[in-house]
């Protein structure tokens, strides 16, 4: 069986390389595609080679970053970790990465696999990858943008979790009532809750979230609402309330350069200086730390891993070109947009802002998920605000150098980015908030320039 697998993988890689070289079928054939189609059990056989198993992460937002942080912690523990940093969170991509990681004997030399999974693919991910540790980050209403009901999805997850090994671990964001409401009945895997507890994060000026109790349907009351519908909640109807987290952050200090917090764990507190900004990244760090605690890693290792992690992949990535700094922040829905804006406005300096928006901004439930109201006050808090790309053409706020027609036709957003960077003076900072497609285009050109 091992010889057969090795031969099949070798042939598959050769075919994939040839397809990419000669541009067969006008596209790339990822390694693993052919073998996986002919041999459905391939991925499961490869996953079983991880000595410590697979850690998976899912949720509306934060999959890539949480995986990135967890991989950083595992590296501090000298664990051999297969973590594909730049792939989409799909099962086909994971299978392709598994195939590429095999040696000539068809073996994978790694202790852990760390993968992000799209929320709608979690059932298949559990069947194929059998994660020993599974992190559930969040389920925002943004899922509805794709025709997915988060409450119904959480209910389906409970059924899938029932098929997992009882020795597996599920880590749940206690601050998300949609996630926690899905556990009205017990599931075989062991549950661990994580979260953030800091009254200073309460957005008292914002409207309270309208999240229904998953048990009686009455709207939940919030003591603290800190990010979308995340917070400290309770139902005044049936008495259901937020579960107490085992791993959580307190004394959170958000800044434009770093985030500081105290992490409470069963093995004692850790004071952390995270090189990632924004409350969303504090949540991602706590989620990764909770997974590391579950995996038995020491507090010292966890702190070192958290503090050594750097931004990547257009997620508050920092780029310097001729003494001009660009901060690249990917936005893909209204929740990520609002968190990116909150982070930008923590900067005491009045910076420049560039919104690169492709057609994906029109995928909202009731129209575009970015509207003029989201950018109110930007002019007063910045030196300049620019909008480019076809997705920004519906906004009243237009770039001072481009009219609506020019903006809609600016398909090469990387040209807009570089033109604006050239116009800045040394020492200036440009905050770039871009949709995933636009961010990919900008980063690809920066890679070709050798900047990334």
N, C-alpha and C positions, 0 to 999 in steps of 0.2 A: 504493500500500500504506500509506504514512504517513497519507494522508487518511482511508482506511478505518479504520485503527487509531484515529486521533484521534476519529472519529465514534462508533465502537463504545465507546470508553472514556467519552466524554461521556454517552452514553445509559446506560451501566452505572452511572455515578456518580449520575445523576439517579434511576434506579430504586431504587438502594440508599438514597438520601436519603429518597425517598418511602416506602419500606418501613419505614424506621426512624421516620419522622414519624408514620405512620398505624398502626404496629405490625402490618403485614401478616404473616400466617402465624405470629403469636404470637412472632416472633423477628426478629433483625436479619439482613439480607442484606448481607454485607460487599462493598464495591466490588471488582469483579474476578470475583465468583462466576459471573455470567451470561456474561461475555465469555470467561472461561477455559474454561467448559464448551463453548461453541460454537467457540472458537478455541484449541485445545490448545497452539499454539506461542506464545501471547501472552506468557507469563512469560519464555520464552527470548529473545523479541525485545526485551523490556524490559531484561533482564539485560545484554544485549550493549551497552547504552548506557552502562554504567559505564565510565569511562575507564580505571580501574585494576583493574576486576574485582570479584569477590565474595570476601570472607573469611568462611568458615563455621566454626562451633564445634559440636562434639557431645560427648556423654559422659553418664554417669549424673547427675552433679552439676556445677554451675559454669558452665553454658552462658550464662545471663544475665549473670553477673558478669564472665566473661571477655570477652564482647562489649562490655559497658559499659566495661571498662578499655581495650580496644583502640580503641574509639571515642574515648575521652578522649585517647589518644596521637595518633590521627589528627587530632583537632582542634588539637593543639599544632603539627602540621605544616601547619596551614591547609588541610587536605584537606576537600573537601566530602563528607560522609559521611552515607549513609542508614542510620540505626540505629534500629529501632523498639523503644523501651525496654520497653514494657508488653505486648508481644504474646506469646502462647504460641509455643513453637518448632515450629510446624507449617507445612507447605508452603502450605496454603490461606491462612493468615495472612500469610505472606511475599508471596504473589501479591496479596493485598488491599493490603498496604503499597505494593507496586510500583505498583499502579493509582492509589492515592491520591497518590503522589508525582509523577505525570505532570502536565504543564501542559496548556494548551488544545490544543497541537499534538501531544500524546501523547508528549512527550519527558521524560526524567529528567535533571535537571541535577545530577549527582553524580559524584565520582571513585571512591568505594568504596561497596559495600553490605556491611554487617556483620550477619550473621544467625546465630541459634542454631537447631540442628536436633535433633529427637528422634532417639535412636539407631536406633529401628526404621524411621525415614523417611529414613535417610541415602542409600540407593540412589536414591530418587526425587529427593532434594535434589541429588544429583550430576547426574542427568539434566536437571533443570529449571533449576538455578541455575549449573551449571558452575563451582564455586568454584575460583578460582586459588590460594587458600591455604586449607587445611583443618586445623583444630586438633582433635586427639583428646585430650580431657582425662583420661578415666578410664572404666573399666567395672567397677563394683562388683557384688558379689553381690546388691545390692538390685535389680538388673535381674530377678533370679529372682522377685521379688515379683510381677512382671507376666507371669510365664510365659516369660521370655526367658533363654536360656542365654548368658552373656557370651562364653564360648569359641566357641560356634557362631556368634554374631553377629560376632565379630572375624574368623572365617574367611570369612564372607560379605563383609565389608568388603574383604578382599583382592581378591576378584573384582570388586567395584565399582570399586576404585581402578585396576584394569587398564583401565577405560574412560576414565580421565581423561587429559588432555593431559600429555605427558611434561614440559612446562615448568611444570606445576603443582607446588605445594609441599604436602607433608603434614608436619605437626608432631606428634610423638608424645611422650606422657609416658613417659620412659624408666623411671620408677619403677613403672609398672604392667606386671607381667609378662603379664597377659591381653592388653593392647594389643600389647605388643612381640612376644608369641608369635605374633601373627597375621601377622608379616612373616618367616616362615620362608623364603618365596620372594620374590624381588625384585618390585617394582611399578614401572611407568613413572615416576610422579611422584618428585620429589626428596624425600628424607627428612631431617628435622632432629629431633633429640631434645632435650628439655628436662627439667628435674627440680630436685630439692632435695638438697643434700649437706651434712648437718650431723649429726654423731654425737650431739649434745645432744638431738636430737629423737627419739632412739630410745626407744620406750615399753617399757623393759626390764621394768616391772612388769606389763605386759599379756601375754596369751597370744599366741604367735607366730601369724601368719596361716598358713593351710593352703592355699597356692596350688600347683597342680601345674605342673610343667614342661610347656610346650606342645609339646615335642619328644619327650620320652621318658616323660612321665607321672609321674615321681617327684616327691615333694614338694620344693619349693624350700627352701633354707636362707637365712635372712636375717641379714645383718650389721647392718642397720638396718631396723627396722619403725616407721614414723612415723605412718601414717594408713591405717586399714583394711588392705588388702594392698599398699599402696604402700611402697616402700623400696629398699634395696640388696640384691639377691638374687642367688643363683647356684644352679645345679643340680650336685649332687655326683655325679650319675649320668652325664650326657653332657657336662658342662662348659659348658653354655650359661649366660650371665650377663647381667646388666643392661647395656644399651648405654651407652657414655659419652655424656653429654649435651653439646651445644654451648653451650646457654644454660642456666644453672642458678644457684640461690641458695645462698649460704653465710652463715655468721655470722648465723643467723636468731634474732631476739629478739622473741618474741611477748609482747604486752601487752594489757591490757583496753581501751586507747584507740587504740593504733597498733601497727603491725608494722614492724620494722626489719630490713633484710638487705642483703647485698652481692650484686649481680647480676653474674655473670660472662658476658661476651659476647665474640664474636670481635673486637670493636673496643675492648675494654678493660672494666674493672670499673666498676660504678655503685653508689654507696651510696644506698639508697632508704629513705625514711620513708613508708610506705603508711598512708593513713587508714582502712584496712580491717583488721579484726582476724581472727585465727585462721589456722592453718596452711593450711586449705583456700583462703583468699584469697591467701596467698603463692603457692600453686600456680597459682591463677587469674592472678595478676599475672605470674608467670614465663611462663605460656602466652601471654598477650597480648604480653609483651615479645619472646618468640621469634618470634611472627608479625610484629611490627613490624620486627625485625631482618631477617627474610626479605623484607619489603617494601622494605627499603633505607633505613629511617628512621635518623636520626643518634642516637647515644647521648644527647646533650643533650635531644633531643625526647622520647625514650623516658622518661628520668628525669622530665622535667617532666610528661609525661602520667600516669605512675604516681603522682606525688606530688599531682597536682591532682584525682585521682578521688575521689569521695565515695560513700558508701553510698546505695543506692536500692532501691525496690521491696520493702521488708520484709526486706532482706538486711543485717542489722546497721544498720538505719536508726534514726536518733536523733531523737526527738520530745520537745519540751518543752512542757508544758501547766501554766500557773500554777506555775512553778518546780519542777515535778516531771518528771523525765526518764523516758521509756520507750525501751528499746532493743528494736526489733522484729527478730526473727530467725525466718526461715522454716525449718521442718523438714519434710522429705517422706519420709525413710526413716531407718533406724538410723544410717547413716554421718553424715548431716547432723545428726542429733540429738546424737551423741557429740561432734562438732566444736563444735556450739553450746554444749554443756555445758562443754567444755574451755575455750572462750573466756570464758564467764560466770565460771567459777571462777578466772580470772586476776585478776579484780577484787579488790583487797585489802579493799574495803569489803563488809560483809555486806548484800547487797541483798535485794529482794523478787523472787519468781519467780512468773510466771503461765504455765501451760501451757493453750493453747487448742487442743483436739483435736477434729477432726470424725471422721466415720466412716471416712476413708481410713486411719486407724491400724490397721484390721483387715485391711489388704491384704498383710500379711506372709506369708512362705512357710509358716511353722508357727504361725500365729496373729498377734496384734497385733505391730507392730514397735516399740512402746514398752511396756515392762513395768515393774513395781515396782522390779526390780533396777537399771534405768537411773537411777532417782532416789534410790538409796541414798546416804545421807550429805548429801542436800540440806538437811535440817533443821539439821544442824550447821554448814553453810556459809552460811546465809541467815537473814534476819530473819523471813521468812514464805514459805510455798510454797502456791500455789493451783492448782487444776486445774478446768477448766470445759469444757463441750461434751460431746456425746454420745459421742465417742470416748474420753473419759477415765473413763467410768462403770465400766469394768472394773478400774480401778486401786484398790488399797487406800488409797492416799494421796488423801484427799478434802479439799476446801476447808473451812477452818474455819467458813465461813458457809453452806455448802451441803451437803446430804446427797446420796446417790447419785441418788435420784429427781429432785431438783431439778436436779442437774447434767446428767442425761440430757435433761431437758426444756429446758435453757438453749440454745435454738436461736440466739438473738441474742447471739453471743459478744461483739459490740461493746459491748453493755450491761454485760456482766461486766467488760470492760476499763475502761470509764469509771467504773463504780462503785468499782472497786479504786483507780483513780487518784485519785478524790476522797477516799478514806480515807487516802492517804499524806500525809505532812507535807512541806512545802517542803524541797527539797534531797535528797529520797529518789530512788532509782533503781529502776525496775521492769524486770526482764528478761522480755520476752514471747516465748515460744517457741511458735509457732503453725503448724499445718498450712496448706497453701496456700489452701484454701477459707476457713478461719477468718481468715487474715491478709488475704485480699482483703476480707472483710466489714469488718474493723477499719479498713483503709486507706481504703476507700470512704467511711466515715463521717467519718474525719479529713479527707478531701478536701472533703467537703460543709461541714465546719466551718471550712475555710480554713486548717487546721493544716499540711496537706501541699500 
